Amino acid sequence: MSSCSIPTNCTTGGAGTDEGLRYRMMYLPPEMLSGALGDRPRGLPFVPSPVIADRAFAANLADVMRDLDGAIDDLQLDDVLTGIADALLRHSDGSGRARMKRSDQIAIRRACDFLQAHSDRQVNSDELETVTGLDRFTLARHFRSNLGTSPHRYLVMRRLERARAMIGSGRSLVEIALETGFADQAHFTRHFKKTHGMTPGRWASLCGRT
């Protein structure tokens, strides 16, 4: 998988500007996708076309590509693997299709409550499986289908809510980042800017809380 930071020519794959291009690569062993593919014949589905147009898939990859400089946590990895598996199945030659079971609303609510209560720390997939009774990939699909987002993004948004309320308390952004569950200030700033279009420092300045 690759993501380039400079525009490319979609026909040739070459640079779209005189500045050249850079790629970010993500390699996944095929066996990592086996659980995300669900009930289907063994092996990966065959996708006839080497190039596909899929906005949902592109958005899913773009999110994780932004975080490649740091460790990818359990919940984010689940979402990435589920997105890749579903894209492979959508564009395959018909050798498999993801089977979407009826959503378990109680399980989804339990997941939300758990993520809300533990937003100040890392939450792993095993914990959510225990709380909901669903395997991680089924939960990821049902969560996104019902709430329009992933468990990982839901957790990040809860952290950002707490962080916004703490800005202006007199505590440093480093302290706020760590107390709300982010790995460090850079991690906090990246997610804050992605969501609000500005850095936490700029937010504080506009609110008159510097």
RACOR-V447299 format. One record per residue. N is the residue number from 1. RES is the residue in three letters. SS is DSSP state (hx for helix, st for strand, lp for the rest). PHI is phi in radians with two decimals (999 if undefined). OMEGA is omega in degrees with one decimal (999 if undefined). Layout:
# RACOR-V447299
N_RES_SS_PHI_OMEGA + N_RES_SS_PHI_OMEGA
This chain:
# RACOR-V447299
1_MET_lp_999_179.0 + 2_SER_st_-2.54_176.1 + 3_SER_st_-2.41_-177.9 + 4_CYS_st_-1.77_-176.3 + 5_SER_lp_-1.57_178.8 + 6_ILE_lp_-2.19_-176.3 + 7_PRO_lp_-0.90_179.0 + 8_THR_st_-2.09_172.4 + 9_ASN_lp_-1.45_-172.9 + 10_CYS_lp_-1.16_-178.4 + 11_THR_lp_-1.45_-174.5 + 12_THR_lp_-1.77_-175.5 + 13_GLY_lp_1.44_179.5 + 14_GLY_lp_-1.42_-179.0 + 15_ALA_st_-1.13_179.3 + 16_GLY_lp_-1.55_178.4 + 17_THR_lp_-2.41_178.9 + 18_ASP_lp_-1.25_-178.3 + 19_GLU_lp_-1.31_-175.8 + 20_GLY_lp_1.51_179.9 + 21_LEU_lp_-2.63_175.6 + 22_ARG_lp_-2.26_180.0 + 23_TYR_st_-2.04_168.5 + 24_ARG_st_-1.97_-174.0 + 25_MET_st_-1.96_174.7 + 26_MET_lp_-2.32_-179.5 + 27_TYR_lp_-1.88_178.5 + 28_LEU_lp_-2.16_174.2 + 29_PRO_lp_-1.05_-177.8 + 30_PRO_hx_-0.91_-177.0 + 31_GLU_hx_-1.15_178.4 + 32_MET_hx_-1.16_-176.9 + 33_LEU_hx_-1.56_-173.5 + 34_SER_hx_-1.01_179.8 + 35_GLY_hx_-1.18_-177.7 + 36_ALA_hx_-1.24_-178.7 + 37_LEU_hx_-1.35_175.0 + 38_GLY_lp_1.25_-175.8 + 39_ASP_lp_-1.40_177.6 + 40_ARG_lp_-2.79_177.4 + 41_PRO_lp_-0.99_-177.7 + 42_ARG_lp_-1.13_-179.5 + 43_GLY_lp_1.70_-179.0 + 44_LEU_lp_-1.38_176.2 + 45_PRO_lp_-1.15_-179.0 + 46_PHE_lp_-1.60_177.9 + 47_VAL_lp_-1.85_-174.5 + 48_PRO_lp_-1.10_-175.8 + 49_SER_lp_-1.58_178.0 + 50_PRO_lp_-1.32_179.3 + 51_VAL_lp_-2.21_179.8 + 52_ILE_lp_-2.22_175.4 + 53_ALA_lp_-1.88_-174.9 + 54_ASP_lp_-2.64_-176.0 + 55_ARG_hx_-1.08_-178.7 + 56_ALA_hx_-1.11_179.3 + 57_PHE_hx_-1.14_179.5 + 58_ALA_hx_-1.08_179.6 + 59_ALA_hx_-1.14_179.3 + 60_ASN_hx_-1.08_179.5 + 61_LEU_hx_-1.21_-178.1 + 62_ALA_hx_-1.06_179.9 + 63_ASP_hx_-1.06_-176.4 + 64_VAL_hx_-1.29_178.6 + 65_MET_hx_-1.09_179.5 + 66_ARG_hx_-1.16_-175.1 + 67_ASP_lp_-1.79_-175.9 + 68_LEU_lp_-1.17_179.6 + 69_ASP_lp_-1.25_178.6 + 70_GLY_lp_-2.04_178.6 + 71_ALA_lp_-1.26_176.3 + 72_ILE_lp_-1.59_-176.9 + 73_ASP_lp_-1.40_-175.3 + 74_ASP_hx_-0.91_-173.6 + 75_LEU_hx_-1.15_178.5 + 76_GLN_hx_-1.19_178.5 + 77_LEU_hx_-1.11_177.4 + 78_ASP_hx_-1.00_-178.4 + 79_ASP_hx_-1.16_179.2 + 80_VAL_hx_-1.10_-178.7 + 81_LEU_hx_-1.10_178.5 + 82_THR_hx_-1.13_179.4 + 83_GLY_hx_-1.10_178.8 + 84_ILE_hx_-1.16_179.4 + 85_ALA_hx_-1.05_-179.2 + 86_ASP_hx_-1.14_178.6 + 87_ALA_hx_-1.17_177.6 + 88_LEU_hx_-1.05_-179.6 + 89_LEU_hx_-1.21_178.6 + 90_ARG_hx_-1.11_-173.8 + 91_HIS_lp_-1.82_-177.7 + 92_SER_lp_-1.35_-179.6 + 93_ASP_lp_-1.45_179.7 + 94_GLY_lp_1.72_-178.7 + 95_SER_lp_-1.34_177.9 + 96_GLY_lp_-3.04_175.7 + 97_ARG_lp_-2.46_178.7 + 98_ALA_lp_-1.16_179.2 + 99_ARG_lp_-1.73_-177.4 + 100_MET_lp_-1.66_178.1 + 101_LYS_lp_-1.36_178.8 + 102_ARG_lp_-1.08_-176.6 + 103_SER_lp_-1.14_176.3 + 104_ASP_lp_-1.71_-175.6 + 105_GLN_hx_-1.10_179.3 + 106_ILE_hx_-1.14_179.4 + 107_ALA_hx_-1.11_179.6 + 108_ILE_hx_-1.12_178.6 + 109_ARG_hx_-1.12_177.9 + 110_ARG_hx_-1.11_179.1 + 111_ALA_hx_-1.11_179.1 + 112_CYS_hx_-1.05_-178.7 + 113_ASP_hx_-1.09_-179.2 + 114_PHE_hx_-1.17_179.4 + 115_LEU_hx_-1.12_177.9 + 116_GLN_hx_-1.12_-176.4 + 117_ALA_hx_-1.24_-175.0 + 118_HIS_lp_-2.10_-176.6 + 119_SER_lp_-1.22_-178.3 + 120_ASP_lp_-1.52_179.8 + 121_ARG_lp_-2.56_175.8 + 122_GLN_lp_-1.24_176.1 + 123_VAL_lp_-1.93_-179.3 + 124_ASN_lp_-1.77_-174.8 + 125_SER_hx_-1.12_179.5 + 126_ASP_hx_-1.03_179.9 + 127_GLU_hx_-1.10_-179.7 + 128_LEU_hx_-1.17_176.7 + 129_GLU_hx_-1.11_179.0 + 130_THR_hx_-1.16_-177.2 + 131_VAL_hx_-1.18_-172.7 + 132_THR_hx_-1.71_-175.7 + 133_GLY_lp_1.40_178.6 + 134_LEU_lp_-1.92_173.9 + 135_ASP_lp_-1.26_-170.1 + 136_ARG_hx_-1.04_-176.9 + 137_PHE_hx_-1.38_174.6 + 138_THR_hx_-1.13_178.4 + 139_LEU_hx_-1.08_-179.8 + 140_ALA_hx_-1.03_-179.8 + 141_ARG_hx_-1.17_-177.5 + 142_HIS_hx_-1.19_178.9 + 143_PHE_hx_-1.08_-178.9 + 144_ARG_hx_-1.18_-179.8 + 145_SER_hx_-1.09_-176.3 + 146_ASN_hx_-1.56_-173.7 + 147_LEU_hx_-1.93_178.6 + 148_GLY_lp_1.29_179.2 + 149_THR_lp_-2.64_-179.3 + 150_SER_lp_-1.74_174.1 + 151_PRO_hx_-0.98_179.7 + 152_HIS_hx_-1.11_-179.0 + 153_ARG_hx_-1.18_176.9 + 154_TYR_hx_-1.05_179.2 + 155_LEU_hx_-1.12_178.6 + 156_VAL_hx_-1.06_-179.2 + 157_MET_hx_-1.14_176.9 + 158_ARG_hx_-1.14_177.8 + 159_ARG_hx_-1.13_179.9 + 160_LEU_hx_-1.15_176.5 + 161_GLU_hx_-1.04_179.3 + 162_ARG_hx_-1.13_-178.2 + 163_ALA_hx_-1.11_179.6 + 164_ARG_hx_-1.06_-179.5 + 165_ALA_hx_-1.19_-177.6 + 166_MET_hx_-1.55_179.7 + 167_ILE_lp_-1.11_-177.5 + 168_GLY_lp_1.73_-179.8 + 169_SER_lp_-1.40_-177.4 + 170_GLY_lp_1.69_179.5 + 171_ARG_lp_-1.56_-178.4 + 172_SER_lp_-1.27_178.4 + 173_LEU_hx_-1.14_176.5 + 174_VAL_hx_-1.10_179.6 + 175_GLU_hx_-1.10_-179.9 + 176_ILE_hx_-1.10_-180.0 + 177_ALA_hx_-1.03_-177.1 + 178_LEU_hx_-1.22_-177.9 + 179_GLU_hx_-1.24_-178.7 + 180_THR_lp_-1.64_171.6 + 181_GLY_lp_1.78_177.6 + 182_PHE_lp_-1.41_-176.7 + 183_ALA_lp_-1.15_179.7 + 184_ASP_lp_-2.89_-177.4 + 185_GLN_hx_-1.14_180.0 + 186_ALA_hx_-1.11_177.9 + 187_HIS_hx_-1.08_177.6 + 188_PHE_hx_-1.05_-177.7 + 189_THR_hx_-1.09_-179.4 + 190_ARG_hx_-1.06_-179.4 + 191_HIS_hx_-1.25_179.9 + 192_PHE_hx_-1.11_-178.9 + 193_LYS_hx_-1.16_178.4 + 194_LYS_hx_-1.07_-176.4 + 195_THR_hx_-1.44_-172.0 + 196_HIS_hx_-1.89_176.9 + 197_GLY_lp_1.35_178.1 + 198_MET_lp_-2.73_179.6 + 199_THR_lp_-1.34_175.2 + 200_PRO_hx_-1.01_179.2 + 201_GLY_hx_-1.10_178.5 + 202_ARG_hx_-1.17_177.5 + 203_TRP_hx_-1.03_-179.6 + 204_ALA_hx_-1.08_179.9 + 205_SER_hx_-1.11_-179.6 + 206_LEU_hx_-1.17_178.6 + 207_CYS_lp_-1.47_-179.5 + 208_GLY_lp_1.24_-175.5 + 209_ARG_lp_-2.12_178.8 + 210_THR_lp_-1.49_999
